[in-house]
Amino acid sequence: MTAGTDRAAGEAGEAPRVEYPPAGRAWYMVGLLTIAYVVSFVDRNILGLLIDPIKADLGLSDLQIGLILGPAFAIFYATMGLPLGYLADRRRRTWIVAAGVAVWSAATALCGLARNFTQLFIARMSVGVGEATLSPCAMSLIADSYPEERRGKPIAAYSSAISLGSGLAALLGAGVLAWANTNEQTVLPLVGEVAAWQLAFIVVGLPGLLLALLFFWLPEPKRILAGAQQARSHLGHMFAHVGRHAGVYASFVSIFCCMTVIAYSHGWLAVTFDRTWGWPVEKYALAHGITLIVLGPAAVNVAGWLSDRYTARGCTDAPLRIAVAGLLLCLPPCVIGPLLGDPWLAFGVLAFGNIGIAFISATGVTALLNIVPPRIRAQTVALYYMAISLSGLMFGPTLVGALNDWVFGIDGVRYSVALLPLIFGVPVAALTPVTLRLYRRALAENLAAR
């Protein structure tokens, strides 16, 4: 069927035939996107393992570290998502991702050259600019490569990068720190002598430049939506749609905002285990990395499999139900774990909480795509990521740092980490019956067709 025939069918009120790319090519694309997402989390999370040496070298407070962990990254990571989502609905998405990967990789390496708070803050902002390109483009690419009933698995595979990336960040950080700390002096060409934390940034940042080249040559799948209809969509359409259905979108996104607040506050866990139980950062990073790599992808892919299975059986709200189950699964461990007396018991309880976090992260976009019109898909996904990223990055690491400095003291970091899931999680959990009811109503009204 030609493009002209497709348009004619659409104008006549008939659904045009959609041609998806071959399965092998689609999964290659998903694999490459997942690798990029893994790399982005490595570059994003490596800072959490380097808090105390950075503090010592640059003379920073816990609050300043919290600002670098959270708001510095969030300023552009969250806000650039909307214009980039708008761009992704119109321009070649694989090239946008290629540019983003190159920017965030170079900026991560530059974090290792920072000499003060301001330089490190700016470098982290630049990491956020590059990483903002990825998810809006990725979800749009996946949606144009799979029919609705088969999106759960590829989206879950992509989402598994959260656990894989965090785990690899921990393992790479542990390895680099252990190696660097055995050498009294590390000297790099053109840079000179560097500390162990500086070397960690450089080592994890530079390889991403090679990945950017692969995206430059990646084929672009055909857009499902006809070009003429696509051209008529803009941010105003997206905001008008979300505004008309504010109740369902606000209650929906609260679950995922809570998840990111908890997840980003866990950037302090390496320091928590060091200050509370005397675990060296390398020991925590090794255990944490192995746990995430083993449990994280398994939990995410189980969530995606369940989503597809129950959706195929007619349970249209299955992705959101799984997210709600993940929320109820993660809250108790994330509150109780940091307060326990034994470090291994605390670690095990927190690992169980990470399974719940994985369930939430795996199904959010799948649930969202079911109620979003195709013509504003990338823009709405960008708004979703803006909301959950701003919430998580602004409140998670920053509030832990502030509570450390102003309430519990730097040795009471575990109380700060345990308090956040309680404050944010209990109200959201209490709201879930309303959230599910509004979401089911939106599905029944065929919201995505509007």
C-alpha positions in Angstrom: 0.0 0.0 0.0 1.5 3.4 -1.0 1.6 6.5 1.2 -1.0 8.1 -0.9 -3.3 5.1 -0.5 -2.7 5.3 3.3 -3.7 9.0 3.3 -6.8 8.3 1.3 -7.8 5.5 3.6 -7.3 7.8 6.6 -9.4 10.6 5.0 -12.1 8.1 4.2 -12.2 7.0 7.9 -10.6 3.7 7.4 -7.5 2.7 9.4 -4.5 2.5 7.1 -2.4 -0.6 7.1 0.7 -0.2 9.4 3.9 -1.8 8.3 6.3 -2.4 11.2 10.0 -3.1 10.6 11.3 -6.8 10.5 11.6 -8.3 14.0 15.4 -8.7 13.8 15.9 -5.0 12.8 13.5 -3.8 15.5 15.2 -5.8 18.2 18.6 -4.6 17.1 17.4 -1.1 17.5 16.0 -2.0 21.0 19.3 -3.5 21.9 21.2 -0.5 20.9 18.8 1.8 22.7 19.1 -0.3 25.8 22.9 -0.2 25.6 22.7 3.6 25.4 20.4 3.7 28.4 22.8 1.5 30.3 25.7 3.9 29.5 23.6 6.9 30.5 22.9 5.3 33.9 26.6 4.5 34.4 27.5 8.1 33.6 24.7 9.4 35.8 25.2 7.2 38.9 29.0 7.0 39.1 28.9 10.2 41.2 27.1 8.5 44.0 30.2 6.3 44.7 32.6 9.2 44.8 30.9 11.5 47.3 33.3 11.5 50.1 36.6 11.8 48.0 35.0 14.6 46.0 33.9 16.3 49.2 37.5 16.0 50.6 39.2 17.3 47.4 36.8 20.1 46.6 35.7 21.1 50.1 32.0 20.5 49.7 29.1 20.0 52.1 26.5 17.2 51.9 24.0 19.7 50.7 26.3 20.8 47.9 26.8 17.2 46.9 23.0 16.7 47.0 22.6 19.7 44.6 25.1 18.2 42.2 23.5 14.7 42.4 20.0 16.1 41.8 19.2 19.6 40.6 22.4 20.1 38.6 21.5 17.1 36.5 17.7 17.8 36.5 17.8 21.4 35.3 18.3 20.4 31.6 17.6 16.7 31.8 14.0 17.4 32.7 13.3 20.6 31.0 15.0 19.8 27.7 12.8 16.8 27.3 9.8 18.7 26.0 11.4 20.6 23.1 13.4 17.4 22.3 10.1 15.4 22.3 8.6 17.9 20.0 11.7 17.6 17.8 11.5 13.8 17.9 8.0 13.9 16.5 9.4 15.7 13.4 13.0 15.0 12.8 15.3 11.9 12.5 15.3 10.5 16.0 18.4 8.3 15.6 20.5 11.4 14.8 19.1 13.2 17.8 20.1 10.3 20.0 23.6 10.2 18.4 24.2 13.8 19.3 22.9 13.3 22.8 25.1 10.3 23.5 28.2 12.3 22.3 27.3 15.3 24.5 26.7 13.4 27.8 29.8 11.2 27.3 32.1 14.1 26.8 30.4 15.9 29.8 30.9 12.9 32.0 34.6 12.9 31.3 34.8 16.6 32.0 33.3 16.0 35.5 36.7 14.4 36.2 38.5 17.7 35.4 36.3 19.9 37.7 38.3 21.9 40.2 35.4 23.4 42.3 31.7 23.2 42.9 30.7 25.5 40.0 32.7 23.5 37.4 31.3 20.2 38.6 27.8 21.7 38.7 28.1 22.9 35.1 29.5 19.6 33.9 26.6 17.7 35.5 24.2 20.0 33.8 25.8 19.2 30.5 25.4 15.4 31.2 21.7 16.2 31.7 21.4 18.0 28.4 22.7 15.0 26.5 20.7 12.3 28.3 17.5 14.3 27.8 17.5 13.2 24.1 17.3 9.5 24.8 14.0 8.4 26.3 11.6 10.5 24.3 13.2 9.3 21.0 13.5 5.7 22.3 9.8 5.4 23.2 8.8 6.9 19.9 11.1 4.6 18.0 9.8 1.5 19.9 6.1 2.6 19.4 6.7 2.8 15.7 8.4 -0.6 15.6 5.8 -2.8 17.5 2.0 -3.0 17.7 0.4 -2.1 21.0 0.0 -5.6 22.2 3.7 -6.4 21.7 5.3 -3.3 23.2 5.6 -4.6 26.8 8.6 -6.7 26.2 10.7 -4.3 24.2 9.9 -1.4 26.6 10.7 -3.7 29.6 14.0 -4.7 27.9 14.8 -1.0 27.5 13.8 -0.2 31.1 16.1 -3.0 32.3 18.9 -0.7 31.5 18.1 1.2 34.8 19.2 -1.8 36.8 22.0 -2.8 34.4 23.3 0.7 34.2 23.2 1.3 38.0 24.8 -2.1 38.5 27.6 -1.5 36.0 28.2 1.9 37.5 28.7 0.3 40.8 31.0 -2.4 39.5 33.0 -0.1 37.3 33.3 2.4 40.0 34.5 -0.2 42.5 37.0 -1.5 40.0 38.4 1.8 39.0 38.6 3.0 42.6 40.3 -0.2 43.8 42.8 0.0 40.9 43.4 3.7 41.3 43.8 3.5 45.1 46.6 1.0 44.7 48.6 3.5 42.7 50.1 6.5 44.4 50.0 8.5 41.3 48.0 8.3 38.0 49.1 10.5 35.2 47.1 10.9 32.0 48.4 12.4 28.7 47.4 16.0 28.3 45.7 16.0 31.7 48.5 15.2 34.1 48.1 13.8 37.6 44.5 12.8 38.5 42.8 11.5 41.7 41.0 8.2 41.7 37.5 9.9 41.5 38.7 12.0 38.5 39.9 8.9 36.7 36.6 7.1 37.3 34.7 9.9 35.5 37.1 9.9 32.6 37.1 6.1 32.2 33.3 5.7 32.1 32.7 8.8 30.0 34.9 8.6 26.9 33.8 5.1 25.5 30.3 6.6 24.9 31.6 8.6 22.0 32.0 5.3 20.0 28.3 4.5 20.7 27.2 7.8 19.3 28.6 6.7 15.9 26.5 3.6 15.9 23.3 5.6 16.3 24.3 7.9 13.4 24.1 4.9 11.1 21.0 3.3 12.7 18.0 3.0 10.3 15.0 5.1 11.2 11.7 3.1 11.3 8.7 4.5 9.4 6.4 6.6 11.5 3.0 5.2 12.1 1.3 8.5 11.8 0.9 10.1 8.3 3.2 13.1 7.7 0.5 15.6 7.1 -1.3 14.8 10.3 2.0 14.7 12.2 2.9 18.2 11.0 -0.3 19.6 12.6 0.6 18.5 16.1 2.6 20.8 18.4 3.2 21.3 22.1 -0.1 23.3 22.5 -2.0 20.2 21.4 -0.2 18.1 23.9 -0.8 20.5 26.8 -4.4 20.9 25.8 -4.9 17.2 25.8 -3.2 16.7 29.2 -5.1 19.7 30.6 -8.5 18.2 29.6 -7.6 15.0 31.4 -5.6 16.4 34.2 -7.0 14.1 36.9 -6.0 10.9 35.2 -2.5 12.2 34.3 -1.8 13.7 37.7 -2.8 10.7 39.7 -1.0 8.4 37.2 2.3 10.2 37.3 2.3 10.4 41.2 3.2 6.7 41.4 6.3 7.2 39.1 7.3 10.5 40.8 7.4 8.6 44.1 9.5 5.9 42.6 12.1 8.3 41.3 12.3 10.2 44.6 13.1 6.9 46.3 15.5 5.7 43.6 17.5 8.9 43.4 17.7 9.2 47.2 19.5 5.8 47.0 22.4 7.6 45.4 23.4 8.1 49.1 23.4 4.4 50.0 27.2 3.9 49.3 27.9 6.7 51.8 25.2 5.3 54.2 26.9 1.9 54.4 30.3 3.6 54.8 29.3 6.0 57.5 26.9 3.7 59.4 28.5 0.2 59.2 32.0 1.0 58.0 31.7 -0.7 54.7 34.3 0.7 52.2 32.6 2.2 49.1 34.3 -0.5 47.0 32.7 -3.3 49.1 29.2 -1.8 48.9 29.6 -1.0 45.1 30.6 -4.6 44.4 27.7 -6.2 46.3 25.2 -3.6 45.0 26.4 -4.0 41.4 26.1 -7.8 41.3 22.7 -7.6 43.0 21.3 -5.1 40.5 22.7 -6.9 37.5 21.2 -10.3 38.6 17.9 -9.1 40.1 17.1 -5.9 38.2 16.8 -7.1 34.6 15.0 -10.2 35.7 12.4 -8.2 37.6 11.9 -5.7 34.8 11.5 -8.4 32.2 9.1 -10.4 34.4 7.0 -7.2 34.7 7.0 -6.7 30.9 6.1 -10.4 30.4 3.2 -10.0 32.9 2.1 -6.8 31.2 1.9 -8.4 27.8 0.3 -11.6 29.1 -2.5 -10.0 31.0 -3.1 -7.3 28.3 -3.5 -10.1 25.8 -6.1 -11.7 28.1 -8.1 -8.5 28.1 -6.8 -6.8 31.3 -6.3 -3.4 29.6 -5.0 -1.8 32.8 -2.4 -4.5 33.5 0.7 -2.2 33.1 -0.6 0.2 35.8 -1.7 -2.6 38.1 1.9 -4.0 38.0 3.2 -0.5 38.8 0.9 -0.3 41.8 2.1 -3.7 43.0 5.7 -2.5 42.6 4.9 0.6 44.7 3.4 -1.5 47.5 6.3 -3.9 47.3 9.1 -1.3 47.5 7.9 1.0 50.3 8.3 -1.1 53.4 11.8 -2.4 52.6 13.0 1.1 51.6 11.8 2.5 54.9 12.9 -0.4 57.1 16.2 -1.4 55.4 18.4 1.6 56.4 17.3 1.4 60.0 18.4 -2.2 60.6 21.4 -3.0 62.8 23.1 -5.6 60.6 24.6 -4.3 57.3 24.0 -7.5 55.3 20.4 -7.7 56.5 19.9 -4.1 55.6 21.4 -4.7 52.2 19.1 -7.7 51.6 16.0 -5.9 52.6 16.9 -2.9 50.3 17.6 -5.3 47.5 14.1 -6.6 47.8 12.8 -3.0 47.6 14.7 -2.6 44.3 12.5 -5.4 42.8 9.5 -3.2 43.5 11.2 -0.2 41.9 12.0 -2.3 38.9 8.4 -3.3 38.5 7.3 0.4 38.5 10.0 1.6 36.1 9.2 -1.3 33.6 5.6 -0.5 33.1 5.2 3.3 33.4 5.6 4.2 29.7 3.7 1.1 28.5 0.7 2.2 30.6 1.1 5.8 29.4 1.2 4.9 25.7 -2.2 3.2 26.0 -3.9 6.6 26.7 -1.8 9.0 24.6 -2.8 9.9 21.0 0.0 8.9 18.5 0.4 12.5 17.1 1.7 13.7 20.5 3.3 10.5 21.7 7.0 11.7 22.0 6.0 15.0 23.5 3.8 13.4 26.2 6.5 10.9 27.0 8.9 13.8 27.3 6.4 15.6 29.7 6.2 12.3 31.7 9.9 12.0 32.0 10.2 15.7 32.9 7.7 15.3 35.8 9.2 12.2 37.2 12.8 13.4 36.7 12.2 16.8 38.3 10.5 15.2 41.3 13.1 12.5 41.8 16.2 14.6 41.2 15.0 17.7 43.0 13.7 16.0 46.1 15.6 12.7 46.4 19.3 13.5 46.7 18.8 17.1 47.7 16.6 16.4 50.7 18.9 13.7 52.0 21.8 16.1 51.9 19.8 18.8 53.6 18.5 16.5 56.3 22.1 15.3 56.9 23.4 18.9 57.3 20.4 20.3 59.2 18.7 17.5 61.2 20.4 14.2 61.6 24.1 15.0 61.1 26.4 13.4 58.5 26.5 10.2 60.5 22.7 10.0 60.6 22.4 9.7 56.8 20.5 6.4 57.2 17.6 8.2 58.9 17.5 10.7 56.0 17.3 7.9 53.4 14.6 6.0 55.4 12.4 9.1 55.9 11.9 10.0 52.2 9.9 6.9 51.2 7.7 7.4 54.2 7.0 11.0 53.4 6.3 10.6 49.7 5.1 7.0 49.5 2.3 6.8 52.0 0.1 9.5 50.4 0.7 8.1 46.9 -0.1 4.5 48.1 -3.3 5.7 49.7 -4.3 7.4 46.4 -3.9 4.2 44.2 -7.6 3.1 44.2 -8.5 6.5 42.8 -5.6 6.3 40.3 -6.7 2.9 39.0 -10.4 4.0 38.7 -9.5 7.1 36.7 -7.1 5.2 34.5 -9.7 2.5 33.7 -12.2 5.2 32.9 -9.7 6.8 30.5 -9.2 3.4 28.7 -12.9 2.9 28.5 -13.4 6.3 26.9 -10.6 5.5 24.4 -8.6 8.5 25.5 -5.7 7.7 23.1 -8.0 8.1 20.1 -8.7 11.7 20.9 
